[in-house]
Amino acid sequence: MPLQKKLNLLHVFCIATGAMISSGLFILPGIAHARVGPAVIISYLLAGVLALPGMLSLAEMTTAMPKAGGDCFAIVRSLGPAVGTVAGLLSWFALAMKSAFALIGISTFSILLINVNPHIIAVVVALLFLALNLLGVREAGRVQVIFVLGLLAIMGLYLVYGLPAVKLQNLVPFAPFGVGSVLGTAGFVFVAYTGLLKIASVAEEVKKPGKTIPLGMILSLSTVSLLYTMMVLVTSGVLPDDILNNTLTPISDGALVVMGPWGQIALSVAAVLAFLTTANAGIMTSARSLVPLSRDNLFPTIFGRVHRRFGTRWNALLLTGALVLASLFLRLGILIEAASMVIILMQILANISVIILRESRLQNYQPRFRAPFYPWLQIVGIIGLVLLIVEAGLESMLISGILIVVGFLAYWFYGRLRGYREYALLHLIESITAKELTSYTLETELKEIIRERDGLEEDRFDETIEHSIVLDFEKKLDREELFHEVAAGLSNTLDMSSRKLFDLLVKREKDSSTVISPAIAVPHVVIPGQKRFAILIARSKQGFHFSESAPAVKAVFVLAGTKDERNFHLVSLAAIAQIVHEDGFDRKWLASKGEQSLRDLVVLGKRRR
């Protein structure tokens, strides 16, 4: 059962932004500053820059395959079910950890106001958001918008008061622990950019995902990177090292210095809003990372079920809620490192997946947004992210290794025995080795995704093309040779002799040429009888010799129908004319692999319906 599309650009922006602006800003700067000094400003900026390639790759894949748990879904189709299972569980784990991190932040600030055990506060808030998300994504999305807009307003106020108060002496020495610490800390704070994964997770519920998802991601990452850098700059510039290095409330402490007690209260409110947005977005989206795994039988199918009344994946939400609650009792440092390492790994997989999907030359991989500067952007992103893992230290790499092993074991003992999906890497290997490793199942699945994404309802023309005869020749043929083949192919379908059909085709071509461009011809004839119509598709990579002026026609569409089918005959002619004049049609036609690929190229072509 597909999820309902209820999220617009504002929802997408606020889900991603709210997910990123939270503990990563309101708690982490003090811990990070103790590791690297004032150069923590560069660490935050560097983390944002290194998140860009993965974000653009993720946006490309998600617009091609806007499905629930979009990052995991795309990785399964790119790198296979084994890697996809690991990626899906890593994504689920990372998003849940980020929510737990935010809930700890809520409790940290709340105990300043009320004397209650912080774990109790965190558990209560987690249960409240779990209940909200069980009601539906639109309701959770509306709450997210309100929280984020209020949060951005308060942060803007802090910058207005704080920038003039920055003391340069607080920024010296700038990097007391060396350049390596800057890279290592960038990896440590990478958890701050988890929100980008969250948009991929709700892709199936986004309206007009081809435009909304990349625009929302780009706006969100740009806004957050700038805000993080500026907020950390102000905080580092107004607080002495001894205070900043030992606080879990750095932004509120900075606001006390530049704005007084009312400012500290305002930024504490902003912090709580930020934690609320992250906790809400995390629970909302992490559960969806399990959806593609359950749909593919790589994870128990019970976690893909949709609640009939609320339209939510309630079993996946309950399991996610349990993981979040359990994570609340982990040490804060482990929580941060685990989430950051997982997000870095997911970004690396996103970059690799885009390279595999493009190089596999899948015809029906048709993203609405394409990451620029391919493949250099992805290569630079992979190298930079690997450096972050290396500089993060042995403990972080150990955590990453353990999580990968756990994910692989889940696949080996469960998913391997139940689920299999054709994937792009097989197509790439097939093209290199010339061995047949694939069927057409991945292309068919991608075609159905495009239809769902673009709202393409199958009409009579589509049905006719899907059942059409396809003749695919490697050699060059003249016009009469082609018409003999066409007549033989259509005679049974049209219930008439091949000789008579051949004569009609020859006469039609002599009356006036059916060649509409140097590479395309559309012979069409009226046949005797009633309620008969057929389309035949023919390709020759060497070309069909129609005439001296058209010696190498590559694509031929033969239409044959009775007089009572005249209207549909004209509709089909108009549809083919629109499709073949689309930019790049000739190139795609020659590159198509086999009969079904040629049909798909026509069925998915742009035309008025």
N, C-alpha and C positions, 0 to 999 in steps of 0.2 A: 504493500500500500504506500503510494508516494506521499511525502509530506507536503502540506499546503504552503504556497508562496505568499508570505505575509510581511516580509521585511523589505524596506526601501533603502535608499542611499543614506538617509539620516540614521536609520537603525544600524546599518553596516558600519558607518563611521563611529557611532557611539559604542557599539559592541567592541570594536577593535581598540578604540581610544580608551574606553573605560577599563578594558582588560589590561592595557599597558600602563596606564597611570594608576599606580596603586602602591603596594609595598616596595616595588622597585624604585619609587621616588621618595616615599614618605618614611621608609625605614632603612633602606639599603645604603644611601649615600654615606652615612656615618661608618658603617661596617667597611664599605669599599674604600673610604678615605683613609682608614687605618692601614689598609694594604698598600696604598699607592701615593697618598698625599694629595695635594691640590690637582695633580694630573688626573684625578678621578673625572674631571670635566672631559678630558680627552677620551677616557675609557668609555664613558657613556656615549659620546659622539661616535667613536669608532665602532661600538656595538651596533649603533643605528645604521651606520654606513655598511657594515658587513651583513646586516639583516636585509639590505636592499636587494641583492641578487636573488636570494631565496624568496623574498616577497614577490618579486616580479615573476619568477619561475612558478611560484605557487598560484599567482593570479592567472598566468597563462593556462596551467593545467585545470584550474577550477572553472575557467570560462569554457574550456573544451568539455569538461565533465562535471557540471554543477550538481553533484550528488551529496547526500549527507555524508559527513566525514570525508570531505572532498580530497584532502591531502592523502589520506590512507587509500581511498578508492583509486586515485590516480596512480599511486605508487604500486598497488597490486597490478594494475593494467600495464604499467611500465616495466617493473623489475620482477614481477611474479608474486605468487601467493606467499612464499616463504618470507621474502623481504617485506612484503605488504603487511603480513601479520605482525612482524616485529614493529614496523612503522606505526600501525594502528594502535597497538598496545602502548608504544612509547608516547604517541600523541595523547592518548587517553590519560596516561600516567602524568605527563607534563602539565596538561590543562588542569587535572585534579590537584596536582601539587601547587600550582599557582593559586588555585582557589583556597587551598589550605593556608598558604602563605598570607593571603589577604585576610583570612579569618583570624589568624594570629595577630595581624596588624590591628584589626578591629578590637580585639581583646586588650592589646597593648595600650591603646588610647582610652578604651572604656574604663580601665581600672584607675585612670586619673580622675574619673568623675564618680564612679561607684565602687565600693569595696566588695567585689565579688570575684570568685575564682575565675581567672581568664579563660580556662578551658571550658567552663560552663557557658560563658558568653559566646565563645566560638561555636560550641555545639548547638546552642539555641539558634543563632543566626544561620548556621548551615541548614538546619531543619526548616527554617522559614523560607529560605531560598529554594530548597528542594521542593517544598509544597508549591511555591509560586511557579516553578518550571513545570511541575506536573500539570498545572492548569493550561499551559500553552505558551508557545514561543512569542506570540504577538504581545501578550500581557507582560512577559518578561522583558521584551524589547522596549515597550513603552516606559517601564520603570527605568530601564537603562538610559534612555534619552534624557529623562528628567535629571537623573543623577549626574550624568556627564556634563550637561550644559551648566548646571550649578557649580560643578567642580572647576570647569574652565574659567568661569567668571572669577572665582576666588583666587585661582592661580595667577590670573592676569593682574589682580590687585597686588599680589605679593611682588611680582616683577616690577610694577610701577614704583612701589616704595623701596624695594631692595636694591635695584641696580645703582641708584645714586649713592647708596651707603656702602658699597663694596670697598674694602681696604686692600690695596695691592700687597701690603706687607704680609697679609694672611695667605697669600698665594706663593710665598717664597720660603724655602726652595720648592720649585714646582713639581719635580719628580725625584724625590729623595731616594727612592728605591730602584731607580733605573728604568729603562725602556721595557724590559721584560715584564716588570710588574704592571705596566700599563696594559699590555696585551693580556696578561693573566686576569687582571681585574675586569677587562672588557668581556672576557668569557664568563666571569663570575656574575656580572650584571646583565648578561644576555637574557636572563629570565624576564627582564623588564619588557621584552618585545614579543612575548607570547601571544599577544592579541591577534597577531597576523594569522596564527594557526586557527584561531577561533572562528574567523570568517570562513575559512575553507570548510570548517566543520558544519556550518549552517548553510552552505551554498545551495542546497536543494530547496531551501525555504526563502530564497532571495528573489524578488521580482526583477526581471530583465538582468539576469546575472552577468551577461556578456559585457555590459557597461557598468553596472552598479558595483560589482566586486572589485575590479581593478581600480576604479576611481575611488571607491571607499578606502581601499588598502593604501593607495598612494597618498591620499589626503591625511589619513590617520598616521602613517609612519612619518610623514613630513612634519605634521603638527607636533607629534609626540617627541621626535628627535630634537626639534627646536626647543620645546618646553623643558625637556630633561636637561639639555645643555645649559640653558639660561637659569633654570632653577638651581642646579648644582653649582653653577658659577656664583650666584648670589649667596647661597648657603656657605660655600667655601670661603667667600670673600668677607663675610660678616661674623663668622664664628672662629675663634682660635682653635688650633689643632687639638689641644687637650680636652676641649668640650666636644668638638665634632666627632673625634675618634671614639668617644665613650657614650654615645647617645643612640637610642633607638627611635628618637623623635626629632631628627635633624631639621626638617623644614619648619616644624612648629617652634623649635628653639631659635631658628633664624628669624622667624616672624616676630618673636618676642623682642629681639634686638632692634629690628627696624620699624616695627609697627606698635610695639607695646603689648600689654595683656590682651587687648581686644583682637589684635592681629594673631596672637598665639591661639586664641579661641577659634578665630575664623579659619586658620589653617588646620587646626585639629579637626574642625568640622569637615573641611575639604578632604583631609586624610580619611576620615570615616566614610565619606561619600565615595572616595576612590576605592577603598577596600570593599565597600558594598557592591560597586559596579563590577569589580574583578571577581568577587565571589559569585555574583549572579551570572556573569558571562561565562565563568569557568564551568559552573554546574550546567548551564544551558548548552554549552558546546562540547564539553568533554564526553558526555554520554553519546553524542553523535559519532564519535570516533569508533564506537563499537558497531554502529549500524552497518557499514559496508562489510565488515568481517562477518557479521551474522547473516547478512544477505548472501554472502558467498560461501556459507557453511564452513568458514574458517574459525568461527566462534559460535557457541551455542545459539541457535536461532531464536530462542526465547528473548534474547536481548535486542532483537529487531522488531518485536511486535509493537503495534501502535494501539494506544488506548482509543476505544471507539468513540468515546464522548469528547475527550480533550485533544485527540490527534497528536499525542506525545508518546515518545518511546519510554514508557514508564518503567519497564524492567531495567533498561540501561541506566536511567536516571537513579533508580534505587541503588544499583551496584556502585555507581559513581559516588553517590552520597555516602555510602559505606566506606569507600576508599578515602574520601575527603576527611571524614570523621576520624578514621584511623591515623591519617597523616598528621592530624593536629598534635599528636603526642611525640612526633619526631623532633630531634634537635634542629633548631632553626638553620644552622649552617649546612647540615646535610640536605635539608629541604631545598635550600637555594641552589646548592651545587647540583643536586640531582635534576631539578627542573631545568636549569640552564644547560646542562650537558645534553639532555634529551632534546631540547629545542634546537641546539646547534646540530645535533645528528639529523633531526627532521629537515632542517634547512639544507644540509648537505645532500640528503636523499632527494629533496625537491629539485635541486640543481642538476643532479645526475639524471633524474627521471626525465626532465625536459630534453636533455641531450639525447637520451635513448629514444624518446617518442619522436623527435624530429628526424633523427638519423635512420629510424626504422622505415620512414617513408609511408606511414599508414595514411591511406587516402582519406579516411573518415576522421582523422584527428584534425579537427577544424576549430581551434580556439578563436574566440571573438577578440582576444587580446594576445599579442605576441610580444614576449620580452625582447627589448632592444639589444643590440650589440652581441647577438648570438654568434659563436659560443663563448666568446671571451668573457662576457659578464659572468656566466656560470662557472667558468674555470677559475677566474679570480676569486669568486665567492667561495668555491670549494677550498682553495688553498688558504684563504684567510681564516675560514672557520676551522680547518684542521690545525692551524697555528694556535687558535684560541684554546682548543682542547689540549694541545701539547703544553702550552704555557700555564694552563689551569692547574697542572700538578698531578701527581700519581693518584691521589684519592679520587679526584674527579674522573680520571680515566678508568679507575677501578669500578666506580659507580656505573659509568657508561657500559663497561663490559658486562657487568652483572645483569643490567637491564636488557641488553641485547640477547644474552644467553637465555634469560627467562622467557623473552618473547619467542625465540627460536624453539625452545622446548615446547611451548604452547602450540606452535605450528606442528612440530614433529609428532607429538602424541595426540593431537586432536585434528587440526585443520588438514594436515597431509592425508589423513584417512578419509576425509569427507568432502573436501572442496578442491576444485581445480579451475583455474581460469587461464585462457590463452593470454599471453602478454607480449609487449612490444619488443622486449629483448630477444625473444625467439625469432621474431620477424627480422631483426637486425642480423642475428647469427645466420639465419636462412639466406639472406641476401649476400653475405660474405662467403659462405661455404657452398651455396647452391644446393643444399640438402633441403628436402621438404620436411619441415618441422611443425607447420601450422596448417590449420583449416581456415575458414573464413569467420569464425565465431567472434573474434575481437572486432573486426570491421563491422559485422552485423550489430553488435552491441553499441558501438560508437554511433552507428547510423540511427539507432533508436533513441540514443541520448540526444542527438542533434534534433530529431523530430520533437522530442519532449521539450528541449530547451527553447527551440524557435517556434513552438506551437504549430507545427506542420501536421495538419490532419490529412490522412491519406485519402485522396480523391480517385476518381476513375482513371485519370491519366497515370497516376502513380501505380495503380493496380495493373494497368495495361503494360507499363514498362517492366514491372516486376515479373510478369509472365511472358515477356517478349522473347523471341528467338534472337540469339546473339551469334553472329558469325565473325570470327577473329582470325585474320590471315596475317602471316608473316611475309608472304610473297606479294608481288605486284600483279594486279589483275586489270584487264580492260573492262569496259562497261558491260559488254555482252556476257562475258564470263561471270561478272558479279550478278547480273540479272538472272542467269541460269541458276546460280546458287540460291538467290533470293526466292525465285519461283518454286524451286524444289523444297525449300524450307517452309514456305507459307501455304503450299497447296493443301495440306491436310487441315491446317488451322482454318482456312477460308473455304474448304470443301469445294475446290475447283481445280481443274487440271493445271499442271505446272506450265504446259505449253501456252495455254490461253493467258495465264498471268504474265508469262514472259513477253508475249506479244503486246499486252497492255502497257507494260513498263517501257518497252522499246518505243512504242508509238508515242507515249507521253513525253519521253525524252526528246524525240524528234520534233514534236510540236513546239516545245520551248524547253530550254535547259532548266534543270532543277538544282543546279549548282548555285548556292547562295553566297559562297566565299571560296577562295582558292583551296580551302581544306575541307569544306563541308557541302554535302548535297542532301536534298530532301525529296526524293522521288515520291509522288503520291498519285494514286489511281483510284477511280471509282469502278467497283466490280458489280456484276449482276446479283440479284437476290435481295434478301432483307436481313437486318439485325446481325450483320457480320462486320467486324472491324479488327484489324491487327496492326501492330507496329513491329518491324524487324530492325535490329541495330547491326551495323557492319563496320568493322575497322580493318584497315590495312596499314601497317607501319611503313610499308614501301609505297603505298598509295594506290588508288583506283584511277585508271586513265579514262576520264569521261570525255574529254575533247582536247584539242590542241591548246585551248585557253585554260583548261583545267586538267592538267596531266597527272596530278598527284593529290587527289582527294583522300583525306585520311578518315573522315567520319561520314557515314551514310545512314540516314534514317528513312526507312521505307514505310509509308502509310498506305494501307489498302482497306477500303470500306465500301459498303453499299450506300445508295442515295439517302436512305432514311437515317443514316449516321452522319449526314453532312455537318450538322452543328458540332458534334464531337470531333469530327475530322478537322474543322477549322480551329477548334479549341486546342487540339493537339499540335497543329502547325504553329499556332501562336506561342504555345508553351516551349516547343523545341527552338523556335527562333530566339526567344528570350534567353534560354539556357545556353545555347551555343555562342551567343555574343557576350557572355560574361567574361570578364578579364581572366586570362589564364586558362580558359577552357581547352585550347589546343594542346598546351603543355600537359595538363592533367589527363587529357584523353590518351595521349601517347604513353604516359607513365602508368596508367591503370593496369593492374595485374589481374587479367582474366575477365570472364564474362560478367560475374556478379559486380565486380568493381566498375565496369562500364555502366551497368544498370544503376548502381548507386550514384554515380556521377550525374546521371540525368535526374534521378529521383530527388536528389538533394540540391539540384541546381536552383538558382534564384529565378523566380517567376511570379507573376501575379496569380493568385489562387482564387 
